[in-house]
């Protein structure tokens, strides 16, 4: 991991312990979460050939066998965690994921995420003929720095929303069936870098022109989303949720002269669902969640299984 982020990590831990030069406060370990997750984000780039061949090729870069396991500590209302590869496979994406999540707001969560992926599956598809090709780029690397927020904006009928339960790790008991409808929203700022010493794209056999040799591509994006969130309270301390979101954003390519396009407006649709079980003494919580989001430039799917121990 980059040394500067290690220094930042140590600095943040110090701020949890000291408010000022001499005034300290007690560390309060609220919970420990262990999570097995399977995230997949596909980045889309377009090579528009201006030669007489008039080929238009869509390149997609996505992780391969990207299962990861992470441990997260909620200390004084701030969750700090780190995730790495769960399994060692011969051909896979190597993952490092660092997360800081501020959870002191009652109906909101703000998260900072730093992630590196080394080794990406590259796919090429010629949009006119439908021809395809694939190549695993061992030296292709993705670095993402993201700040995003999730908010429960309103719950109808003066009922209880499970937003806190599923996204702020609040244990909840339930002995009978009930449900509620909420309006939730979110926002994000993201800085993404794709890099390879030779090129982040490759020369597919069907291409009649030479692809640009792009060793690094940087983009910044902003986005907002909103949608309904349905909570389900079931007997035996079982809970569930389902949600649907629509969003809009913009991706700006910081290297527009490199011959690849990824700038422009981004419209997304996302669906999500989850189940949970809480022990009677509220000391243990098991959560299973899944999402899928489709956009013009970026497609994301995510699933995780968490075991949370409360103190």
C-alpha positions in Angstrom: 0.0 0.0 0.0 1.1 3.6 -0.7 3.2 4.9 2.3 1.2 8.2 2.4 -2.0 6.3 3.1 -0.3 4.3 5.9 0.7 7.6 7.4 -2.8 9.0 7.0 -4.2 5.8 8.6 -1.9 6.2 11.7 -2.8 9.9 11.9 -6.5 9.1 12.0 -6.0 6.6 14.7 -4.2 9.2 16.7 -7.2 11.6 16.3 -9.5 9.0 17.7 -7.4 8.9 20.9 -6.6 12.7 21.3 -8.8 15.7 21.0 -6.1 18.2 21.9 -2.6 18.3 23.0 -3.4 17.0 26.5 -7.2 16.1 26.5 -7.8 12.4 25.8 -11.0 10.5 25.7 -11.9 6.9 26.1 -11.8 4.6 23.1 -15.2 3.0 22.7 -15.1 -0.2 20.5 -18.7 -0.6 19.6 -18.4 -3.5 17.1 -16.2 -5.7 14.9 -17.5 -6.6 11.5 -16.0 -9.4 9.4 -17.2 -9.4 5.7 -16.8 -11.6 2.7 -17.6 -9.7 -0.4 -17.7 -10.1 -4.2 -17.6 -6.7 -5.8 -17.3 -6.2 -9.6 -17.1 -2.8 -11.4 -16.7 -2.6 -15.1 -15.2 0.5 -16.7 -16.1 1.3 -20.3 -13.8 3.1 -22.8 -14.6 3.8 -26.4 -12.0 3.8 -29.3 -13.6 5.6 -32.2 -11.5 4.9 -35.3 -11.5 7.9 -37.7 -9.9 6.0 -40.6 -12.0 4.7 -43.5 -12.6 1.4 -41.6 -14.9 3.4 -39.3 -14.7 0.9 -36.5 -16.0 1.8 -33.1 -14.8 -0.5 -30.3 -16.0 -0.6 -26.8 -13.3 -1.7 -24.2 -14.4 -2.9 -20.8 -12.0 -3.3 -17.8 -13.2 -5.4 -14.9 -11.7 -7.4 -12.0 -11.5 -11.2 -12.2 -12.1 -13.5 -9.2 -12.2 -10.5 -6.9 -13.5 -12.1 -3.7 -12.2 -10.3 -0.7 -12.4 -10.5 3.1 -12.3 -7.6 5.4 -12.3 -6.7 9.1 -13.9 -3.4 10.2 -13.8 -1.8 13.7 -16.4 0.7 14.8 -14.6 3.0 17.3 -16.3 6.0 18.7 -18.8 5.9 15.8 -16.2 5.8 13.1 -15.8 2.5 11.3 -12.2 1.7 10.1 -11.5 -1.4 8.0 -9.2 -3.1 5.5 -9.9 -5.8 3.0 -7.7 -8.1 0.9 -8.1 -11.1 -1.4 -10.0 -13.9 0.2 -8.6 -16.7 -2.0 -5.3 -17.2 -3.8 -5.8 -18.2 -7.4 -3.4 -18.4 -10.3 -5.3 -15.8 -12.4 -7.0 -13.1 -10.3 -7.3 -9.5 -9.5 -5.2 -8.5 -6.5 -7.1 -6.2 -4.1 -6.4 -3.7 -1.4 -9.3 -1.8 0.1 -9.2 0.8 2.9 -12.4 2.3 4.3 -13.3 5.0 6.8 -17.0 5.5 7.6 -18.5 8.2 9.8 -21.6 6.9 11.5 -22.5 9.5 14.1 -25.4 10.9 12.2 -28.7 9.2 13.0 -29.9 8.8 9.4 -26.7 9.2 7.4 -23.4 7.5 6.6 -20.4 9.3 5.0 -17.6 7.0 3.7 -14.1 7.5 2.4 -12.8 4.6 0.3 -9.3 4.0 -1.1 -9.0 0.9 -3.4 -6.4 -0.6 -5.7 -7.0 -3.4 -8.1 -4.0 -5.1 -9.9 -4.7 -7.3 -12.8 -7.9 -6.6 -14.8 -9.8 -8.6 -17.4 -9.9 -6.6 -20.7 -12.7 -7.1 -23.2 -13.1 -5.6 -26.6 -16.3 -5.5 -28.7 -16.6 -3.9 -32.1 -20.0 -2.2 -32.0 -20.8 -2.6 -35.8 -19.9 -6.2 -36.4 -20.2 -7.6 -32.8 -16.8 -9.2 -32.9 -15.2 -9.7 -29.4 -11.8 -10.4 -27.8 -10.5 -10.8 -24.3 -7.1 -10.5 -22.6 -6.2 -10.6 -18.9 -3.9 -7.7 -18.2 -1.6 -8.7 -15.3 0.0 -5.3 -15.1 -3.2 -3.2 -15.5 -4.0 -1.3 -12.4 -7.0 0.6 -11.1 -6.8 3.1 -8.3 -10.0 4.6 -6.9 -10.4 7.4 -4.3 -14.1 8.0 -3.4 -16.1 10.0 -0.9 -19.8 9.2 -0.8 -22.8 9.6 1.4 -26.0 7.6 2.1 -29.0 9.2 3.6 -32.5 8.2 4.8 -34.4 11.3 3.8 -37.9 10.5 5.0 -40.0 7.6 6.3 -43.7 7.6 5.6 -46.5 6.9 8.1 -44.4 7.6 11.2 -42.9 4.1 11.0 -39.5 2.6 11.6 -37.0 2.4 8.7 -34.3 -0.3 8.6 -31.8 2.0 7.0 -29.9 2.3 10.3 -30.0 -1.5 10.8 -28.6 -2.4 7.4 -26.2 0.5 6.7 -25.2 1.7 10.2 -25.0 -1.7 11.8 -27.7 -1.1 14.4 -29.0 -4.4 15.9 -32.8 -4.7 15.7 -35.3 -7.2 17.2 -38.6 -8.2 15.5 -41.4 -10.6 16.6 -44.1 -9.8 14.1 -44.6 -8.8 10.5 -44.5 -5.1 9.6 -43.2 -3.0 6.8 -42.4 0.7 6.0 -41.6 2.8 3.0 -38.7 5.4 3.0 -37.1 7.8 0.6 -33.3 7.4 0.5 -30.7 9.3 -1.5 -26.9 9.4 -2.0 -24.0 11.3 -3.5 -20.5 10.6 -4.5 -17.2 12.2 -5.6 -14.8 9.8 -7.3 -11.2 10.0 -8.6 -10.2 7.0 -10.8 -6.9 6.2 -12.4 -6.3 3.3 -14.9 -2.7 2.5 -15.8 -0.5 0.0 -17.5 3.2 0.4 -18.5 2.4 -0.6 -22.1 -1.3 0.3 -22.6 -4.5 0.0 -20.7 -6.2 -1.3 -23.9 -5.0 -4.0 -26.3 -4.7 -4.7 -30.0 -7.6 -7.0 -30.7 -7.3 -9.2 -33.8 -10.3 -7.7 -35.5 -9.1 -4.1 -35.3 -7.8 -2.7 -38.6 -6.1 0.3 -37.0 -3.6 0.6 -34.2 -5.1 1.3 -30.8 -3.7 4.3 -29.0 -0.9 3.4 -26.5 -2.4 4.9 -23.4 -0.4 4.1 -20.3 -2.5 6.1 -17.9 -6.0 7.5 -17.9 -7.5 9.7 -15.1 -11.1 10.7 -14.6 -13.1 12.5 -12.0 -16.9 12.0 -11.5 -19.7 13.3 -9.4 -23.2 11.7 -9.0 -26.4 11.8 -7.0 -29.2 9.2 -6.7 -32.6 8.9 -5.0 -35.3 6.2 -4.7 -37.7 4.2 -2.5 -36.4 1.9 0.3 -38.8 -0.7 1.7 -38.2 -2.3 5.1 -39.6 -5.7 6.2 -39.9 -6.7 9.8 -40.4 -10.4 10.3 -40.7 -12.8 13.2 -37.6 -14.4 14.9 -35.6 -11.2 14.6 -35.3 -11.4 10.8 -35.4 -8.3 8.7 -35.2 -7.5 5.0 -35.0 -4.6 2.7 -35.4 -3.8 -1.0 -34.5 -0.6 -2.8 -34.6 1.0 -6.3 -32.6 4.1 -7.2 -32.2 6.3 -10.2 -29.2 8.6 -10.5 -27.4 11.1 -12.6 -23.8 12.2 -12.8 -21.0 13.3 -14.9 -17.6 11.8 -15.7 -14.8 14.1 -16.9 -11.8 12.5 -18.6 -8.7 14.5 -17.5 -6.7 13.2 -20.6 -9.1 13.9 -23.5 -6.4 13.9 -26.2 -5.3 10.2 -25.7 -7.8 8.8 -28.2 -10.2 7.1 -25.7 -13.6 8.5 -24.6 -15.1 8.1 -21.2 -16.4 11.7 -20.6 -20.0 12.7 -20.5 -23.3 12.4 -18.6 -23.9 9.2 -16.6 -27.4 7.9 -16.0 -27.7 5.0 -13.7 -30.3 2.6 -12.3 -29.7 0.4 -9.3 -31.6 -2.3 -7.3 -30.6 -3.7 -4.0 -31.9 -6.2 -1.4 -30.8 -7.7 1.9 -31.7 -10.1 4.8 -30.5 -10.1 8.4 -30.8 -11.9 11.7 -30.1 -10.4 15.1 -29.5 -12.4 18.3 -31.9 -11.9 21.2 -29.3 -10.1 23.3 -28.3 -7.9 20.4 -24.7 -9.0 20.6 -24.6 -10.7 17.1 -25.8 -9.6 13.7 -25.6 -11.5 10.4 -26.3 -9.5 7.2 -26.5 -10.6 3.6 -26.8 -7.8 1.0 -26.6 -7.5 -2.8 -26.8 -4.6 -5.4 -26.6 -4.2 -9.1 -26.1 -0.9 -10.8 -26.1 -0.2 -14.6 -24.8 3.0 -16.2 -23.6 4.3 -19.5 -19.9 4.1 -18.5 -19.8 2.0 -15.4 -21.6 -1.2 -14.4 -21.3 -2.4 -10.8 -22.5 -5.5 -8.9 -21.8 -6.2 -5.3 -22.7 -8.9 -2.7 -21.5 -9.3 0.8 -22.0 -11.5 3.9 -21.2 -9.9 7.2 -20.9 -11.2 10.8 -21.0 -8.3 13.3 -20.1 -8.7 17.0 -21.3 -5.9 19.3 -19.7 -4.9 22.7 
